[in-house]
Amino acid sequence: MTRLIVAAGGGGDAVAAAMLDAALYGDNEPAVILTYAWDRLLIDPVPGPRGPADFTGLELLTPAVWKVPAEARPIAPAGSTLPRLAAELPHTFALIDPGKGAEGVTRQLEELVAYLQPTSIDLLDVGGDVLARGDEPTLKSPLADSLTLAACGQVNAAIRLLVAGPGLDGELPHEDLQDMLGPRVHTFTAEDADPISPVLEWHPSEATGMLAATARGVRGTCEIRDAGLPIPLTDESPTVHEVDLDQALSRNKLARAIMSTTTLSQVEALSREICGFSEIDYERNKALWLKDQRPAKLDAESVLIQLAQFEAEARSRGVTHTTFRHLTEVLNLDGSQRDELRRLLINKRPEPYAAPLWRIPAAA
């Protein structure tokens, strides 16, 4: 009765896959989740995705696919959320290694399908950037999703493409996705979010955090990322839609172009050519910039003063919520201070905490 869920972009998509599995299948055997080890720089200071050579303690499932157990550890200076996810969730996490391009990921997927003989295969993307053409001005991270879409399009198996939380990743507005979204498969509820709630206390994914918050009924406008991007939180935010995989592949120019790639460098080069950038370049540049930055000391009094100023400015922009990742950036703190900041704010001012988001209080 094994099920396979492919987390299209890694990171938060893997956490959302666990929520989807529990919501749709309940207490049946937890699914195997195939995902990248590709975390934000605040978790992993090394740009780009991690491969098997970046870990100790992996377990071989097939000749090309490794399982990430709770005992696995990333080799410093790399970091990864996957071992902790494996420790806290009942699912099996298998590693997507993009080092050999789309052909390599296709082979990994084929081997895993042959090994598991799954009863169902879902490709899950939170937000919907897997449906990008490649020329959208708001597009920020098409590479990972396009790579998994390209691989899924070449596997001889029935794969269902699902988009959860349309527009929540800030890549494509919900209105730009509407024509592509097919039948609604599910609308997440507070009960669905419960199994991943402990994970979202520490996991940095903003999109999946907003997905869980809207499942609990949160509505408004959430400011995210270092740039303070406003994301509408609506009744459509906690929904899951099926999308025709062939139509998605036909729309996604980058996915089609990289289908025969055999290295990650080739994928990056085509991303630069088609989309005008590679998100790994962005991570490389930001990592160099962060090296020269000195984070502010996390002083409670100073933090609360700066927070009050940010909240006043955010209210003037119509913002109702934000993420702790964004607060970390706004307060000029290091990514490693995010959890400490979260504990401080919840301890000092518990009322605005709308798990896992921070609510901007109304003016006094």
C-alpha positions as MATLAB code, in Angstrom:
seq = 'MTRLIVAAGGGGDAVAAAMLDAALYGDNEPAVILTYAWDRLLIDPVPGPRGPADFTGLELLTPAVWKVPAEARPIAPAGSTLPRLAAELPHTFALIDPGKGAEGVTRQLEELVAYLQPTSIDLLDVGGDVLARGDEPTLKSPLADSLTLAACGQVNAAIRLLVAGPGLDGELPHEDLQDMLGPRVHTFTAEDADPISPVLEWHPSEATGMLAATARGVRGTCEIRDAGLPIPLTDESPTVHEVDLDQALSRNKLARAIMSTTTLSQVEALSREICGFSEIDYERNKALWLKDQRPAKLDAESVLIQLAQFEAEARSRGVTHTTFRHLTEVLNLDGSQRDELRRLLINKRPEPYAAPLWRIPAAA';
ca = [
       0.000    0.000    0.000;
       3.014    2.302   -0.381;
       2.376    5.743   -1.844;
       4.988    8.039   -3.360;
       4.856   11.833   -3.160;
       7.451   13.865   -5.056;
       8.080   17.240   -3.392;
       8.563   19.398   -6.477;
      10.811   22.052   -4.964;
      12.085   20.351   -1.827;
      12.110   22.331    1.433;
       8.575   23.228    2.443;
       7.070   21.075   -0.289;
       8.304   18.024    1.642;
       6.520   19.221    4.799;
       3.355   19.945    2.807;
       3.614   16.448    1.328;
       3.398   15.014    4.836;
       0.308   17.147    5.537;
      -1.271   16.092    2.242;
      -0.583   12.425    2.941;
      -2.217   12.575    6.366;
      -5.193   14.565    5.043;
      -5.952   12.329    2.068;
      -4.967    8.926    3.407;
      -5.280    9.218    7.177;
      -3.818    6.437    9.270;
      -2.673    4.246    6.387;
       1.028    3.518    5.965;
       2.843    6.884    5.610;
       4.038    7.703    2.105;
       7.588    7.816    0.833;
       8.486   11.435    0.089;
      11.089   12.035   -2.621;
      12.621   15.464   -2.122;
      15.626   17.685   -2.591;
      17.940   18.577    0.267;
      17.770   22.257   -0.650;
      17.233   24.652    2.227;
      17.393   28.411    2.671;
      20.778   29.925    3.480;
      19.664   30.438    7.078;
      19.671   26.618    7.371;
      22.302   25.675    4.802;
      25.012   28.290    4.180;
      26.207   26.417    1.095;
      24.349   27.563   -2.069;
      22.342   25.082   -4.111;
      21.082   21.560   -3.389;
      22.925   18.893   -1.443;
      23.786   15.497   -2.932;
      24.495   12.146   -1.271;
      28.179   13.032   -0.839;
      27.138   15.914    1.438;
      25.744   13.527    4.092;
      26.861   10.793    6.399;
      24.501    8.005    7.445;
      22.357    7.707    4.307;
      20.845    4.315    3.426;
      20.794    3.002   -0.127;
      17.311    2.140   -1.418;
      18.207    1.553   -5.080;
      21.468    1.992   -7.018;
      20.662    5.703   -7.527;
      18.342    6.573   -4.611;
      19.291    7.185   -0.991;
      17.047    7.277    2.057;
      17.653   10.059    4.607;
      17.097    8.563    8.080;
      16.957   10.503   11.320;
      20.548    9.480   12.056;
      21.928   11.061    8.861;
      23.947   14.243    9.187;
      24.988   16.893    6.656;
      28.732   17.330    6.396;
      29.790   20.782    7.640;
      29.512   23.512    6.578;
      26.382   22.206    4.797;
      23.069   22.048    6.601;
      19.803   20.217    5.983;
      16.345   19.939    7.533;
      15.807   16.399    6.189;
      17.278   14.365    9.087;
      15.145   16.290   11.576;
      12.054   15.822    9.387;
      12.795   12.095    9.335;
      13.054   12.128   13.140;
       9.796   14.028   13.711;
       7.528   12.689   10.953;
       6.552    9.056   10.275;
       7.361    9.275    6.566;
      10.342    7.881    4.680;
      12.371   10.627    3.001;
      14.302    9.770   -0.155;
      16.829   12.175   -1.671;
      16.578   13.753   -5.120;
      20.123   14.193   -6.421;
      20.112   16.746   -9.277;
      23.821   16.358   -9.969;
      23.211   14.414  -13.187;
      20.525   16.689  -14.517;
      17.041   15.670  -15.576;
      18.241   12.340  -16.931;
      19.652   11.500  -13.506;
      16.489   12.506  -11.655;
      14.408   10.530  -14.147;
      16.521    7.454  -13.490;
      16.149    7.912   -9.719;
      12.385    8.195  -10.048;
      12.166    5.149  -12.326;
      14.228    3.076   -9.905;
      12.166    4.166   -6.923;
       8.889    3.396   -8.692;
      10.169   -0.064   -9.656;
      11.374   -0.662   -6.084;
       8.265    0.586   -4.265;
       5.545   -0.388   -6.750;
       3.492    2.484   -5.277;
      -0.287    2.512   -5.395;
      -0.203    6.218   -6.281;
       2.346    8.861   -7.291;
       1.734   12.563   -6.638;
       3.965   15.455   -7.692;
       3.236   18.248   -5.184;
       4.104   21.926   -5.496;
       3.128   24.571   -2.957;
       2.359   27.871   -4.636;
       2.313   26.866   -8.271;
       5.622   28.041   -9.732;
       5.874   24.615  -11.367;
       3.365   26.100  -13.841;
       5.564   29.062  -14.781;
       6.365   29.738  -18.426;
       9.746   31.105  -17.406;
       9.378   34.778  -18.357;
       7.191   35.963  -15.466;
       8.724   39.022  -13.726;
       7.817   37.662  -10.273;
       9.436   34.259  -10.831;
      12.309   33.585   -8.407;
      13.027   29.855   -8.161;
      11.981   27.810  -11.212;
      14.929   25.427  -11.362;
      14.027   22.730   -8.828;
      10.346   22.527   -9.785;
      11.149   22.460  -13.502;
      13.667   19.679  -12.947;
      11.209   17.429  -11.115;
       8.493   18.215  -13.655;
      10.859   17.296  -16.507;
      11.697   13.993  -14.809;
       8.077   13.131  -14.031;
       7.185   13.849  -17.648;
       9.601   11.150  -18.798;
       8.660    8.364  -16.379;
       6.378    5.621  -17.658;
       3.953    5.800  -14.740;
       0.716    7.548  -13.840;
       1.698   10.711  -11.956;
      -0.820   13.214  -10.606;
       0.351   16.831  -10.433;
      -1.054   18.742   -7.453;
      -0.741   22.440   -6.619;
      -1.422   23.388   -3.006;
      -1.909   26.956   -1.823;
      -2.029   28.646   -5.245;
       0.041   31.832   -5.148;
       1.427   31.326   -1.633;
       5.056   31.074   -2.752;
       4.953   34.605   -4.168;
       6.186   33.415   -7.551;
       2.977   33.568   -9.591;
      -0.180   35.395   -8.493;
      -3.231   33.208   -7.967;
      -5.101   34.963  -10.771;
      -2.345   33.952  -13.231;
      -2.766   30.308  -12.220;
      -6.550   30.027  -12.342;
      -6.805   28.897  -15.956;
      -4.377   26.032  -15.279;
      -5.920   24.757  -12.054;
      -8.103   21.694  -12.447;
     -10.471   20.024   -9.986;
     -10.161   20.841   -6.298;
      -8.831   17.739   -4.588;
      -8.954   18.976   -0.998;
      -9.195   22.023    1.227;
      -6.899   21.785    4.227;
      -8.379   22.238    7.685;
      -6.948   22.950   11.119;
      -7.097   19.219   11.825;
      -5.011   18.532    8.710;
      -2.354   20.999    9.868;
      -1.990   19.437   13.316;
       0.457   16.638   12.329;
       3.011   19.118   10.980;
       2.489   21.852   13.578;
       5.558   20.877   15.658;
       7.687   20.903   12.496;
       6.543   24.391   11.532;
       7.725   25.651   14.910;
      11.282   25.395   13.517;
      11.104   24.777    9.752;
      11.791   27.972    7.753;
       9.351   27.422    4.865;
       7.211   30.509    4.461;
       4.840   29.077    1.827;
       4.013   25.928    3.799;
       3.760   27.986    6.978;
       1.136   30.178    5.315;
      -0.590   27.066    3.947;
      -0.948   25.696    7.476;
      -2.000   29.074    8.880;
      -4.747   29.506    6.296;
      -5.885   25.934    7.005;
      -6.446   27.198   10.561;
      -8.505   30.107    9.277;
      -5.938   32.934    9.089;
      -6.829   35.524    6.445;
      -5.287   38.852    5.447;
      -1.977   39.851    3.846;
       1.318   38.266    4.864;
       4.663   39.956    4.200;
       7.460   37.507    3.392;
      11.062   37.176    2.213;
      13.856   39.691    2.539;
      12.073   41.993    0.065;
       8.816   42.085    2.057;
       6.587   40.591   -0.636;
       2.852   40.852    0.227;
       0.919   37.572   -0.121;
      -2.905   37.517    0.050;
      -4.254   34.907    2.474;
      -7.698   33.990    1.140;
     -10.234   31.175    1.173;
      -8.413   29.739   -1.850;
      -5.077   29.592   -0.008;
      -5.613   26.246    1.799;
      -6.868   24.428   -1.313;
      -5.231   21.669   -3.357;
      -5.916   21.422   -7.088;
      -5.068   18.774   -9.648;
      -3.330   20.032  -12.788;
      -2.841   18.203  -16.065;
       0.835   17.211  -16.049;
       1.192   17.293  -19.825;
      -0.302   20.791  -19.951;
       2.099   21.928  -17.239;
       5.016   20.497  -19.184;
       3.798   22.170  -22.362;
       3.619   25.518  -20.531;
       6.942   25.237  -18.647;
       9.603   26.116  -21.219;
      12.510   25.428  -18.868;
      11.228   21.934  -17.986;
      11.014   21.016  -21.678;
      14.464   22.403  -22.417;
      16.276   20.507  -19.664;
      14.814   17.043  -20.270;
      18.025   15.667  -21.784;
      20.466   17.366  -19.401;
      23.053   15.214  -17.639;
      24.563   17.763  -15.224;
      23.241   20.435  -12.889;
      25.488   22.947  -14.641;
      23.606   22.321  -17.887;
      20.309   22.902  -16.083;
      21.638   26.164  -14.644;
      22.860   27.347  -18.042;
      19.445   26.733  -19.598;
      17.743   28.499  -16.692;
      19.904   31.565  -17.318;
      19.094   31.400  -21.033;
      15.330   30.895  -20.692;
      14.472   32.654  -17.428;
      17.325   35.152  -17.382;
      18.792   33.830  -14.113;
      19.669   30.817  -11.997;
      18.443   30.847   -8.413;
      21.688   29.170   -7.386;
      23.533   32.254   -8.637;
      21.288   34.328   -6.377;
      22.180   32.086   -3.448;
      25.887   32.329   -4.295;
      25.731   36.118   -4.379;
      23.687   36.334   -1.185;
      26.052   33.935    0.608;
      28.983   36.212   -0.279;
      27.038   39.257    0.912;
      26.087   37.574    4.188;
      29.741   36.764    4.853;
      30.487   40.453    5.200;
      27.473   41.229    7.385;
      27.619   41.443   11.147;
      24.250   40.488   12.621;
      22.838   42.640   15.359;
      22.992   41.355   18.897;
      19.649   39.899   19.942;
      18.851   42.297   22.767;
      15.255   41.969   23.984;
      14.640   45.685   24.615;
      16.121   46.748   21.277;
      14.260   44.004   19.393;
      10.886   45.042   20.837;
      11.485   48.702   19.949;
      12.444   47.805   16.364;
       9.525   45.391   16.144;
       7.041   48.090   17.151;
       8.430   50.363   14.441;
       8.188   47.604   11.819;
       4.626   46.767   12.863;
       3.554   50.402   12.520;
       5.060   50.584    9.029;
       3.546   47.221    8.076;
       0.078   48.341    9.196;
       0.378   51.381    6.940;
       0.981   48.993    4.031;
      -2.110   46.959    4.871;
      -0.076   43.987    6.154;
      -1.797   41.758    8.731;
       0.798   39.007    9.227;
       4.434   38.196    8.623;
       6.831   35.271    8.984;
       9.638   34.844   11.467;
      12.029   34.556    8.554;
      10.999   38.022    7.398;
      11.228   39.410   10.932;
      14.735   37.988   11.221;
      15.759   39.863    8.074;
      13.934   43.084    9.041;
      15.634   43.179   12.439;
      19.050   42.598   10.829;
      19.565   39.298   12.619;
      21.404   36.241   11.422;
      19.401   33.235   10.214;
      20.762   31.231   13.129;
      18.991   33.676   15.480;
      15.540   33.006   14.015;
      14.511   30.430   16.619;
      15.810   32.591   19.465;
      13.851   35.557   18.103;
      10.716   33.474   17.835;
      11.000   32.283   21.452;
      11.666   35.812   22.654;
       8.645   37.312   20.912;
       6.245   34.540   21.925;
       7.461   34.809   25.525;
       7.231   38.602   25.668;
       4.121   39.098   23.501;
       2.224   35.814   23.049;
      -1.012   37.405   21.785;
       0.103   38.167   18.192;
       1.375   34.618   17.582;
      -0.885   33.049   14.926;
       1.040   29.801   14.518;
       3.294   29.671   12.645;
       2.930   33.349   11.623;
       3.233   36.623   13.529;
       0.092   38.781   13.460;
       0.532   42.523   13.096;
      -1.573   43.947   15.948;
      -4.027   46.739   15.292;
      -2.907   50.223   16.305;
      -3.443   50.982   19.971;
];
